[in-house]
Amino acid sequence: MADEEKEEEKIDRLFPDERVIGNAINVHFCGEMEEISKDKATVVLTTREDMEVDAGITHTGFVHSAAGFAALCAINKKNSIIIGSDVKFLAPVETNQRVEFKAKTLVGDMRKCEVKVEGFVLDIKIFDGLFYIVIFDKKLFKLKLKENAEQP
């Protein structure tokens, strides 16, 4: 029975080359996708010295960024944009720590989605957040820089 469940999980699982969001993201600053499936994702961020706000302490912006990336991966739809978040940083993150973000879609069957993200260092919960995401029909920003530059 356990082997059948594992096989089903493999079939249902999406691999990074099937991910449609965040393929060009800098994994050093936003984390690396470890697992993705329907309405769920896990992203791992390993903090580094160039992320420090003070000696040995990682700036919370990197934590928030990795959590947001996890939320987008859980939705995994083109033209998805985070429009807001309610987050709590529950503990500081030290340099050279591995932070695991687990994202789960709470509401995702419409244009507006809500994704819960929790971050852990070992078994200690250091981040708790809710991300609000909107899915657009087409790419939101199509800048016409040449046309805009020519106008007075």
trRosetta pair geometry for C-beta under 8 A, 3 or more apart (Angstrom, degrees):
i j d omega theta_ij theta_ji phi_ij phi_ji
1 4 5.8 -53 -153 31 33 112
1 5 6.7 31 151 -17 65 104
2 5 5.7 -53 -151 36 35 112
2 6 6.4 37 151 -20 66 105
3 6 5.7 -53 -148 36 33 112
3 7 6.3 34 153 -20 65 106
4 7 5.7 -55 -148 36 31 112
4 8 6.4 32 153 -19 65 105
5 8 5.7 -52 -148 36 32 112
5 9 6.4 36 152 -22 64 105
6 9 5.6 -53 -150 34 32 115
6 10 6.6 35 151 -21 64 102
7 10 5.6 -50 -152 32 34 113
7 11 6.6 33 151 -18 64 104
8 11 5.6 -55 -150 36 34 112
8 12 6.2 24 156 -11 68 111
9 12 5.9 -60 -142 44 29 105
9 13 6.0 40 156 -38 65 108
9 37 7.5 -55 -159 -99 76 146
10 13 5.7 -48 -142 21 27 118
12 37 5.7 43 126 -148 99 110
12 38 6.6 -69 176 -3 107 105
13 35 7.3 -68 -144 -160 116 83
13 36 7.1 111 -167 78 75 57
13 37 5.2 -59 -111 -89 60 95
14 18 4.5 -125 -166 91 93 124
14 19 6.4 120 136 -69 119 64
14 36 4.8 -55 71 104 98 106
14 37 6.4 160 12 -103 83 37
14 38 7.9 111 -17 -52 112 56
14 76 6.8 98 73 -155 164 163
15 18 5.3 85 56 14 64 104
15 19 7.7 -100 111 -25 36 85
15 36 7.6 157 -100 53 12 106
16 19 5.2 -33 -153 2 44 120
16 23 7.9 123 173 -118 86 83
16 33 5.9 146 -99 77 98 125
16 36 7.5 120 -78 15 52 130
19 22 6.9 -49 147 63 126 86
19 23 6.2 157 95 -76 101 87
19 33 6.6 106 -77 64 159 173
19 36 6.1 88 -88 42 105 173
19 73 6.5 -30 -140 -133 124 89
19 76 6.1 -102 -141 -132 68 105
20 23 7.6 -48 -160 -34 19 113
20 76 5.9 97 37 178 90 73
20 77 6.6 7 80 -135 128 17
20 78 5.1 -72 149 -58 123 80
21 72 4.9 -139 137 156 141 105
21 73 6.4 -155 76 -88 112 47
21 75 7.1 38 -5 81 161 92
21 76 5.7 -145 13 -127 112 41
21 77 6.8 23 -48 53 123 29
21 78 6.8 -167 -74 -91 81 38
21 80 5.7 -24 -108 41 141 119
22 25 4.3 -7 -171 -21 89 129
22 30 7.6 -137 -159 123 125 148
22 33 7.7 126 98 -43 129 126
22 69 5.8 108 -129 -147 158 92
22 72 5.7 114 -34 106 125 133
22 73 6.5 -60 36 -69 140 85
25 30 5.0 -69 168 59 122 148
25 69 6.3 118 -172 -124 166 127
26 29 4.8 28 102 30 113 103
26 30 6.0 110 73 7 66 101
27 30 6.4 -77 -118 61 30 80
27 31 6.5 -59 -159 111 67 19
27 32 4.4 46 -164 -81 123 81
28 48 7.0 -20 -176 5 97 142
29 51 7.3 163 -123 -92 74 110
29 62 6.0 -110 -166 -127 70 98
29 65 6.5 -21 143 109 86 151
30 43 7.7 -53 143 179 74 140
30 45 7.3 -106 146 -98 21 110
30 62 7.8 -134 -86 -156 38 70
30 65 5.0 -98 -111 141 78 106
30 66 5.4 160 -173 -89 46 61
30 68 7.9 -72 -148 69 105 90
30 69 4.5 110 169 -48 111 150
31 43 4.1 81 123 159 134 106
31 44 5.7 168 -163 81 101 28
31 45 3.6 -68 -86 -69 98 82
31 65 7.8 164 -1 108 95 83
31 66 3.7 86 -20 -137 127 107
31 69 5.7 174 54 71 105 141
31 70 7.1 -13 84 -51 148 92
31 99 7.6 -85 -99 80 123 95
31 101 6.6 9 -170 18 175 123
32 43 6.7 160 75 -159 29 72
32 44 5.5 -25 60 62 84 84
32 45 7.6 151 11 -83 65 43
33 36 5.9 -1 179 -42 124 113
33 41 6.5 -54 -140 -170 101 111
33 42 7.4 109 -163 82 58 54
33 43 5.4 -41 -98 -102 52 79
33 69 7.7 -125 -68 146 87 109
33 70 8.0 154 -107 -104 77 62
33 73 5.5 167 -112 -121 122 155
34 42 4.6 -53 65 104 104 102
34 43 6.5 164 6 -111 86 22
34 44 5.0 61 -41 -11 125 108
34 100 7.6 -35 17 -134 151 95
35 40 7.6 -21 119 124 100 99
35 41 6.7 170 93 -154 63 45
35 42 4.2 31 46 35 97 111
36 40 7.2 167 -152 96 41 63
36 41 4.7 3 -109 -112 77 88
36 42 7.6 -138 -63 28 51 64
36 73 5.4 -105 -107 168 118 108
36 74 7.7 -149 -138 -89 84 40
36 76 6.5 109 -177 -73 128 138
37 40 5.0 3 61 60 89 103
37 41 7.6 -178 28 -76 54 52
39 74 5.9 21 -176 178 34 90
39 75 8.0 30 -114 -91 50 36
39 104 6.5 37 146 -161 88 60
39 105 3.8 -99 -152 35 88 117
39 108 5.8 -177 -113 37 100 158
40 74 5.7 -9 -124 -128 11 94
40 102 7.6 -18 -163 -172 93 80
40 103 6.6 156 -155 88 45 66
40 104 5.4 -2 -104 -105 81 69
40 105 7.3 -107 -58 5 47 83
41 70 5.2 -178 98 -164 109 68
41 71 7.8 -154 52 -69 125 10
41 73 3.6 131 -142 106 167 109
41 74 4.2 -124 7 -66 103 67
41 76 7.4 147 -62 -47 127 106
41 102 7.9 169 88 -153 47 41
41 103 4.7 -1 57 55 87 112
42 70 7.0 -3 -140 -135 17 113
42 100 6.4 -10 -169 -171 103 95
42 101 6.8 157 -155 81 51 56
42 102 5.5 -12 -104 -103 83 66
42 103 7.4 -168 -76 20 35 76
43 66 5.6 -172 119 -180 127 87
43 67 7.9 -173 63 -95 128 26
43 69 5.5 123 -122 99 169 104
43 70 4.0 -128 12 -79 120 92
43 73 6.4 141 -56 19 111 148
43 100 7.7 155 82 -157 42 48
43 101 4.6 -11 61 59 89 110
43 103 7.3 32 2 -9 101 114
44 98 6.2 -10 -170 -170 108 93
44 99 7.0 155 -157 79 55 49
44 100 5.3 -19 -103 -102 82 68
44 101 7.4 -168 -79 19 32 75
45 62 6.8 155 -179 151 146 98
45 63 7.3 -172 74 -109 158 49
45 66 4.0 -57 -50 -107 137 160
45 98 7.6 155 82 -156 44 45
45 99 4.7 -14 63 60 94 103
45 101 7.0 43 -3 -14 102 111
46 96 7.2 1 177 -148 89 40
46 97 7.3 -168 -147 92 56 32
46 98 5.2 -20 -99 -100 81 69
46 99 7.6 179 -83 19 30 71
47 51 5.3 -116 -158 68 83 143
47 58 4.3 -79 -145 -80 141 142
47 62 6.8 115 -115 109 91 144
47 93 5.7 154 -46 139 154 115
47 94 7.1 160 76 101 144 38
47 95 5.5 -129 120 -133 110 39
47 96 6.2 -76 81 -21 82 17
47 97 5.2 17 29 46 115 74
47 99 6.8 59 -32 -9 99 111
48 51 5.3 100 59 2 66 105
48 95 6.7 22 178 -156 13 89
48 96 7.0 64 -105 -73 42 59
49 52 5.7 -26 -165 -15 48 119
49 95 5.7 44 -84 -151 55 138
49 96 7.9 13 -48 -44 72 89
51 58 4.8 5 121 -138 113 90
51 59 5.8 -131 171 26 71 89
51 62 4.8 -5 -154 -32 124 163
51 95 7.3 159 64 -112 95 82
52 55 6.5 32 179 -107 144 22
52 56 6.8 64 -128 17 125 16
52 57 6.2 94 -148 66 81 50
52 58 6.3 -71 -96 -96 48 41
52 59 6.9 106 165 -26 12 83
52 95 5.8 -17 -78 -76 107 118
53 57 5.7 -54 54 101 88 98
53 58 7.1 59 0 152 89 18
53 59 4.0 117 -52 -83 104 80
53 60 7.7 -9 -26 -3 146 67
54 57 4.6 20 60 42 89 117
56 94 5.5 -24 170 -148 83 90
56 95 5.2 -108 -140 8 40 109
57 92 5.4 -39 -140 179 106 130
57 93 7.3 108 -160 73 60 50
57 94 6.4 -51 -98 -110 47 51
57 95 7.2 -52 -24 -32 12 84
58 62 5.7 -85 172 57 110 129
58 63 6.7 113 115 -44 119 99
58 92 7.5 152 44 177 74 79
58 93 4.3 -35 45 90 122 101
58 94 6.9 92 -9 152 94 5
58 95 6.2 147 -56 -78 86 55
58 97 7.5 -111 -15 39 134 106
59 62 5.6 95 75 -1 83 97
59 63 7.9 -155 105 0 49 88
60 63 5.0 -51 -155 37 54 117
60 64 6.0 55 148 -21 77 102
60 89 5.3 -51 -130 -89 130 154
60 93 7.9 130 -97 20 59 107
61 64 5.7 -53 -145 38 32 111
61 65 6.1 36 154 -23 65 107
62 65 5.5 -50 -143 35 32 115
62 66 6.4 31 157 -17 64 104
63 66 6.1 -57 -151 37 27 107
63 67 6.4 27 151 -17 63 109
63 89 6.6 88 96 -114 151 108
63 93 5.8 155 -77 1 124 143
63 99 6.7 -77 -121 149 86 171
63 119 6.5 58 -167 -156 100 178
63 126 7.5 -100 -145 120 139 112
63 127 5.8 -171 169 -81 117 141
64 67 5.7 -58 -148 38 31 113
64 68 6.3 33 153 -20 66 107
64 85 7.5 143 -159 92 104 159
64 87 6.3 145 -115 81 97 175
64 129 7.8 120 -128 -78 73 163
65 68 5.7 -55 -148 36 29 112
65 69 6.5 33 152 -20 63 104
66 69 5.5 -49 -148 34 34 115
66 70 6.6 38 151 -21 63 102
66 99 6.7 103 96 93 156 121
66 101 5.6 170 133 -18 97 145
66 119 7.6 87 95 -106 113 128
67 70 5.6 -50 -152 33 33 114
67 71 6.6 37 148 -21 64 102
67 85 8.0 106 110 -154 118 150
67 87 7.0 110 100 -118 158 134
67 101 5.2 -161 -102 -135 60 142
67 103 7.7 139 -166 -76 61 106
67 117 4.5 130 -166 127 94 148
67 119 6.0 -74 -84 -53 108 119
67 127 5.9 -129 -78 148 137 145
67 129 5.4 71 161 42 145 143
67 131 7.3 172 136 -51 93 126
68 71 5.5 -49 -150 32 35 114
68 72 6.5 35 153 -17 66 103
68 82 5.4 -48 -153 -51 112 164
68 85 7.0 -85 -90 -66 97 149
68 117 7.9 -107 -64 -9 29 168
68 131 6.1 143 -118 -113 65 144
69 72 5.8 -53 -149 37 33 110
69 73 6.4 34 152 -19 65 106
69 101 7.8 101 69 74 85 152
70 73 5.7 -55 -148 37 31 112
70 74 6.5 37 152 -25 64 102
70 101 4.1 -132 -42 118 158 123
70 102 7.2 174 -179 -173 143 1
70 103 3.9 166 143 -31 97 125
70 115 8.0 -177 112 144 77 133
70 117 5.3 119 88 -127 123 123
71 74 5.8 -51 -153 28 32 113
71 75 6.9 24 152 -10 63 103
71 82 6.7 78 91 -94 134 116
71 103 5.0 -164 -84 -136 44 140
71 115 4.0 142 -145 88 91 141
71 117 5.3 -76 -63 -50 93 128
71 129 8.0 -78 -59 105 129 113
71 131 3.8 1 -139 53 166 153
71 133 6.4 177 144 -47 111 128
72 75 5.9 -59 -155 40 35 107
72 76 7.6 104 147 -66 58 42
72 80 5.6 152 -141 103 88 128
72 82 6.9 -81 -65 -48 100 101
72 133 6.8 155 -96 -113 64 143
73 76 5.9 25 -171 -68 41 87
73 103 6.6 123 66 53 90 144
74 103 3.9 -126 -40 120 132 116
74 104 6.4 -155 -143 -99 145 13
74 105 5.0 175 145 -46 114 88
74 108 7.8 -117 131 -92 95 147
74 115 5.1 138 72 -138 138 132
75 80 5.2 142 105 -130 140 160
75 105 6.3 118 -80 -91 63 123
75 108 6.2 -163 -114 -138 79 118
75 113 5.4 117 -103 100 123 169
75 115 6.5 -94 -44 -60 95 136
75 133 5.5 -110 -48 101 159 159
75 135 7.1 -163 173 -70 133 114
77 80 5.1 105 74 -50 82 117
77 135 5.1 -4 102 -124 136 130
79 135 6.1 87 95 -165 88 63
79 136 4.2 -104 157 63 121 85
79 137 7.0 -51 102 71 164 13
79 138 6.4 172 -99 148 153 9
79 139 5.8 -129 -101 -89 104 41
79 140 6.5 135 -155 -28 93 85
80 113 7.7 -21 -142 30 116 135
80 133 5.3 9 -174 178 102 121
80 134 7.3 163 -150 83 56 38
80 135 5.1 -24 -95 -98 76 76
80 136 7.9 -173 -80 15 28 72
81 133 6.7 157 77 -154 33 72
81 134 5.6 -19 61 60 87 86
81 136 7.0 25 3 -11 111 110
81 140 6.3 -1 -37 -13 145 154
82 85 6.6 0 179 -46 120 105
82 131 5.6 -55 -131 -171 111 111
82 132 7.0 102 -161 74 65 54
82 133 5.5 -43 -97 -96 54 78
83 132 5.3 -65 66 106 87 101
83 133 6.9 145 9 -117 83 23
83 134 5.2 43 -24 -7 130 109
84 131 7.6 162 92 -157 49 50
84 132 4.2 8 61 45 90 122
85 129 5.7 4 -178 -176 111 118
85 130 6.6 164 -155 84 63 50
85 131 4.8 -17 -104 -106 98 65
85 132 6.6 -154 -73 15 46 77
86 129 6.5 167 87 -152 50 68
86 130 4.8 5 53 51 96 99
87 127 6.9 -18 -167 -166 106 91
87 128 7.1 157 -155 87 59 48
87 129 3.6 -9 -107 -104 85 112
87 130 7.6 -159 -71 29 57 53
88 127 7.2 159 84 -154 59 45
88 128 4.8 -3 54 60 104 94
88 129 6.9 -171 22 -72 59 68
89 92 7.7 46 157 -84 116 44
89 126 7.1 -6 -165 160 64 75
89 127 6.1 -17 -115 -104 54 76
90 125 5.8 17 64 117 158 81
90 126 5.2 -157 63 -154 93 30
90 127 6.3 -144 13 -64 94 25
90 128 6.3 61 -37 -2 120 98
91 121 7.5 -106 87 27 126 124
91 124 6.5 -26 34 147 158 120
91 125 7.9 123 8 98 113 47
91 126 4.3 -84 54 -125 95 86
92 126 7.8 -76 66 -155 12 119
93 97 5.6 -140 -172 61 86 136
93 99 5.9 -22 -131 -67 139 133
93 121 6.5 167 -122 -58 87 138
93 126 6.0 97 -72 157 91 155
94 97 5.1 97 67 -29 77 123
97 121 5.2 -9 170 -133 130 124
98 121 7.0 134 75 -133 54 72
99 119 5.4 4 178 -173 109 110
99 120 7.0 153 -158 73 61 36
99 121 5.6 -39 -100 -76 71 81
99 126 6.8 -83 -130 57 111 134
99 127 7.6 55 -172 3 126 127
100 119 7.0 156 80 -153 42 57
100 120 5.0 -22 61 61 93 92
100 121 7.9 155 17 -83 75 33
101 117 5.6 1 -174 -173 105 107
101 118 7.1 164 -150 82 57 38
101 119 4.8 -23 -95 -96 77 81
101 120 7.9 171 -80 17 33 68
101 127 7.1 -29 -107 75 93 135
102 117 7.0 161 80 -151 43 56
102 118 5.3 -12 56 59 94 89
102 119 7.9 177 17 -82 66 34
102 120 7.4 20 -4 1 105 110
103 115 5.3 11 -172 170 105 118
103 116 7.1 160 -151 84 54 46
103 117 4.6 -16 -97 -98 82 87
103 131 7.9 -22 -136 26 117 127
104 115 6.9 162 79 -159 32 72
104 116 5.3 -15 61 60 87 95
104 117 8.0 169 19 -80 60 44
105 108 3.8 2 174 -39 136 138
105 113 6.2 -48 -144 -171 106 115
105 114 7.4 116 -162 82 61 51
105 115 5.2 -40 -100 -102 56 83
106 114 4.5 -42 61 97 109 103
106 115 6.6 180 8 -101 81 25
106 116 5.5 76 -40 -19 114 100
106 130 7.7 -22 10 -137 141 102
107 110 7.0 -18 159 29 98 103
107 112 7.3 3 116 110 119 78
107 113 5.9 -175 97 -146 71 47
107 114 4.4 48 37 28 98 99
108 113 4.5 37 -110 -131 66 111
108 114 7.6 -118 -58 44 69 53
108 115 7.4 57 -76 -74 111 85
110 113 7.2 177 65 -68 69 63
111 134 6.0 15 153 -156 87 74
111 135 5.2 -134 -148 55 59 84
111 136 7.8 64 -156 -80 108 34
112 132 6.9 -15 -168 -170 95 91
112 133 7.4 148 -159 81 47 49
112 134 5.7 -21 -100 -101 65 73
112 135 8.0 -144 -64 15 24 78
113 132 7.4 153 80 -158 53 44
113 133 4.4 -20 63 65 103 98
113 134 7.5 -177 19 -79 79 25
113 135 6.8 59 -14 -23 114 103
114 130 6.1 -8 -169 -174 99 101
114 131 7.2 153 -155 78 48 49
114 132 6.0 -17 -100 -101 71 64
114 133 7.7 180 -78 22 23 80
115 130 7.2 154 77 -157 42 53
115 131 4.7 -18 61 59 96 99
115 133 6.4 27 -2 -3 113 121
116 129 7.4 159 -156 90 49 48
116 130 5.7 -24 -100 -102 64 73
117 127 7.1 -26 120 124 93 111
117 128 7.8 160 89 -155 59 31
117 129 4.8 -12 61 66 97 96
117 130 7.6 176 20 -85 76 25
117 131 6.2 36 -6 -11 119 112
118 125 6.1 -47 -174 -138 108 106
118 127 6.5 152 -164 89 39 73
118 128 5.7 2 -112 -106 76 66
118 129 7.8 177 -78 27 39 66
119 125 7.1 109 77 -160 52 59
119 126 5.2 -61 104 68 101 84
119 127 3.1 32 32 43 119 116
119 128 7.6 -124 24 -53 77 39
120 123 6.5 -20 -170 -138 124 20
120 124 6.4 142 -157 70 73 42
120 125 5.7 -41 -96 -97 79 49
120 126 6.6 138 -118 12 24 86
121 124 5.2 -22 66 63 80 101
121 126 5.3 40 -1 -21 101 136
125 128 6.6 34 166 -56 118 99
136 139 7.4 103 95 -119 128 7
136 140 5.2 128 16 -68 168 91
139 142 6.0 96 100 -59 112 93
143 148 7.4 -51 -175 -1 88 140
144 147 4.1 6 133 29 115 120
144 148 6.1 132 92 -19 73 92
145 148 5.7 -63 -144 43 31 109
145 149 5.9 32 159 -24 69 109
146 149 5.8 -54 -142 34 28 111
146 150 6.6 25 159 -19 62 108
147 150 6.2 -60 -152 33 28 109
147 151 7.1 30 153 -26 61 104
148 151 6.0 -52 -155 23 35 112
